[in-house]
Amino acid sequence: MAGGSATHAGIGFQDQVTGLVSVHVLADAPVDFFGLPSGVTPISIELETSAPVDDILVGTSATGFCFINVKKGVTTSTKSDSPLASVVDQFVRLWIACQSGRSTRSWQRPLEVSKDRVVLVTGGGRSTTFTAALSKVLGRIDDRASIARDAVTSTEPERAAYDAVVQLLRLAFHRHTGTEGSND
């Protein structure tokens, strides 16, 4: 039988996230960590989907989707077998699949910033430094519409998170397309 205590802990954490989102679906209440426009609520939830980001797929009242990857712990790492590399790889494969738009799957269409989200939910003390740093970087990218390292990082943990994610994005994009990714 595959899986051990780490697998079961991860599945237990995914169940907790699913329970939280399910309560919001039933209550017709927004999920704060999705960062969607005011009043947008989750209306459906699917688990272990066919999407590249497959842990949880949430449909919203804005006809959008939140693709959720749940990891018990993620740290700043550029190792190809790290949890962060797995997350980035799934995010890149999702973006590629959505850009193609060649499917009957409702989620497989170009992602729209106004109504779609790709979300990493992580827990545990080991993830704190990485998630705090990356959250600040992503917030600055959103506020400034810039991805320039010096414009969106101000501390060493932020620079390390930025560098690791950019490196893993470029590697995953090259792996799946055979070309270099652009800053766009």
C-alpha positions as CSV (number, residue, x, y, z in Angstrom):
1,M,0.0,0.0,0.0
2,A,1.4,3.4,-1.0
3,G,1.6,6.4,1.2
4,G,2.7,6.8,4.8
5,S,2.2,9.2,7.6
6,A,3.3,12.2,5.5
7,T,0.8,11.3,2.8
8,H,-2.0,11.0,5.3
9,A,-1.0,14.3,7.0
10,G,-1.2,16.0,3.6
11,I,-4.6,14.4,2.8
12,G,-5.8,15.5,6.2
13,F,-4.7,19.0,5.6
14,Q,-6.4,19.0,2.2
15,D,-9.6,17.8,3.9
16,Q,-9.4,20.7,6.3
17,V,-9.1,23.2,3.4
18,T,-11.9,21.5,1.6
19,G,-14.1,21.7,4.7
20,L,-13.3,25.4,5.0
21,V,-14.2,26.2,1.4
22,S,-17.3,24.0,1.6
23,V,-18.6,26.0,4.5
24,H,-18.2,29.2,2.4
25,V,-20.1,27.5,-0.5
26,L,-23.0,26.5,1.8
27,A,-23.0,30.0,3.4
28,D,-22.8,31.8,0.1
29,A,-19.9,33.8,1.6
30,P,-16.7,35.0,0.0
31,V,-13.4,33.3,0.7
32,D,-10.9,36.0,1.9
33,F,-7.8,34.2,0.8
34,F,-8.9,34.0,-2.8
35,G,-8.5,37.7,-3.3
36,L,-11.5,38.0,-5.6
37,P,-13.6,41.1,-6.1
38,S,-16.1,42.0,-3.4
39,G,-19.2,39.9,-3.4
40,V,-17.8,37.0,-5.4
41,T,-18.6,33.8,-3.7
42,P,-17.7,30.1,-4.3
43,I,-20.6,28.2,-5.7
44,S,-19.1,24.7,-6.4
45,I,-16.3,22.6,-5.3
46,E,-14.6,19.6,-7.0
47,L,-11.7,17.4,-5.6
48,E,-8.9,15.6,-7.3
49,T,-9.9,17.0,-10.7
50,S,-8.5,16.6,-14.2
51,A,-7.0,20.1,-14.1
52,P,-3.2,20.3,-13.8
53,V,-3.8,22.0,-10.4
54,D,-6.0,19.2,-9.3
55,D,-6.4,19.2,-5.5
56,I,-9.5,21.5,-5.3
57,L,-11.3,23.3,-8.1
58,V,-13.8,26.0,-6.9
59,G,-16.3,27.6,-9.3
60,T,-17.4,31.1,-8.4
61,S,-20.4,33.3,-8.8
62,A,-18.4,35.4,-11.3
63,T,-18.2,32.4,-13.6
64,G,-14.5,32.1,-12.6
65,F,-12.4,29.3,-11.1
66,C,-10.0,29.0,-8.2
67,F,-7.5,26.2,-8.7
68,I,-6.2,25.2,-5.4
69,N,-2.9,23.3,-4.7
70,V,-2.7,22.2,-1.1
71,K,0.7,21.4,0.4
72,K,1.4,20.6,4.0
73,G,4.7,22.5,3.8
74,V,6.6,24.5,1.2
75,T,10.0,26.2,1.6
76,T,12.2,28.2,-0.6
77,S,13.9,25.7,-2.8
78,T,15.0,25.3,-6.4
79,K,15.4,21.5,-6.2
80,S,13.4,19.8,-9.0
81,D,11.9,17.3,-6.5
82,S,10.9,19.9,-3.9
83,P,7.2,20.7,-3.0
84,L,7.7,24.2,-4.5
85,A,8.9,22.8,-7.8
86,S,5.8,20.6,-7.9
87,V,3.5,23.5,-7.2
88,V,5.2,25.7,-9.9
89,D,5.1,22.9,-12.4
90,Q,1.4,22.4,-11.9
91,F,0.8,26.1,-12.2
92,V,2.7,26.3,-15.5
93,R,0.9,23.2,-16.9
94,L,-2.4,24.8,-15.9
95,W,-1.6,28.1,-17.6
96,I,-0.5,26.2,-20.8
97,A,-3.7,24.1,-20.8
98,C,-5.9,27.1,-20.3
99,Q,-4.1,29.1,-23.0
100,S,-4.8,26.4,-25.5
101,G,-8.6,26.5,-24.8
102,R,-9.0,23.3,-26.8
103,S,-11.3,21.3,-24.6
104,T,-14.9,20.8,-23.5
105,R,-13.8,21.3,-19.9
106,S,-15.4,24.4,-18.5
107,W,-12.2,25.5,-16.8
108,Q,-10.0,25.1,-19.8
109,R,-10.1,28.6,-21.2
110,P,-7.6,31.6,-20.9
111,L,-7.4,32.6,-17.3
112,E,-8.8,36.1,-16.5
113,V,-7.4,38.1,-13.6
114,S,-10.8,39.6,-12.8
115,K,-12.4,36.2,-12.0
116,D,-9.8,33.4,-11.8
117,R,-7.2,32.5,-9.2
118,V,-4.4,30.0,-8.9
119,V,-3.9,29.4,-5.2
120,L,-1.3,27.6,-3.0
121,V,-2.6,26.8,0.4
122,T,0.1,25.7,2.7
123,G,0.5,25.2,6.4
124,G,3.0,24.3,9.0
125,G,5.7,26.4,10.6
126,R,8.3,25.5,7.9
127,S,6.2,27.4,5.3
128,T,5.9,30.6,7.2
129,T,9.1,32.4,6.0
130,F,8.5,31.4,2.4
131,T,4.8,32.2,2.3
132,A,5.2,35.6,4.0
133,A,8.0,36.6,1.6
134,L,6.2,35.4,-1.5
135,S,2.9,37.0,-0.5
136,K,4.6,40.4,-0.1
137,V,6.3,40.0,-3.5
138,L,3.1,39.0,-5.3
139,G,1.2,41.8,-3.7
140,R,3.8,44.3,-4.9
141,I,3.6,42.8,-8.4
142,D,-0.1,43.3,-8.4
143,D,0.1,46.9,-7.0
144,R,2.9,48.0,-9.3
145,A,2.2,45.9,-12.4
146,S,6.0,45.1,-12.5
147,I,7.9,41.9,-12.1
148,A,11.3,43.5,-11.8
149,R,13.2,41.9,-8.9
150,D,14.4,45.3,-7.4
151,A,10.9,46.8,-7.7
152,V,9.1,44.0,-5.8
153,T,11.6,42.7,-3.2
154,S,13.1,44.5,-0.2
155,T,14.4,41.8,2.1
156,E,16.6,38.7,1.6
157,P,13.8,36.2,2.2
158,E,11.7,38.1,-0.5
159,R,14.6,38.0,-2.9
160,A,15.2,34.3,-2.2
161,A,11.5,33.4,-2.7
162,Y,11.4,35.6,-5.9
163,D,14.6,34.0,-7.3
164,A,13.4,30.4,-6.6
165,V,10.0,30.9,-8.1
166,V,11.3,32.7,-11.2
167,Q,13.9,29.9,-11.7
168,L,11.3,27.2,-11.3
169,L,8.9,29.0,-13.6
170,R,11.5,29.2,-16.3
171,L,12.5,25.6,-15.9
172,A,8.9,24.3,-16.0
173,F,8.0,26.5,-18.9
174,H,11.0,25.2,-20.9
175,R,10.2,21.6,-19.9
176,H,6.6,21.8,-21.1
177,T,7.0,24.1,-24.2
178,G,10.7,23.7,-25.3
179,T,11.0,27.5,-25.3
180,E,12.0,30.2,-22.9
181,G,9.2,31.9,-21.0
182,S,8.8,35.6,-21.4
183,N,8.2,38.1,-18.6
184,D,4.7,38.6,-20.0
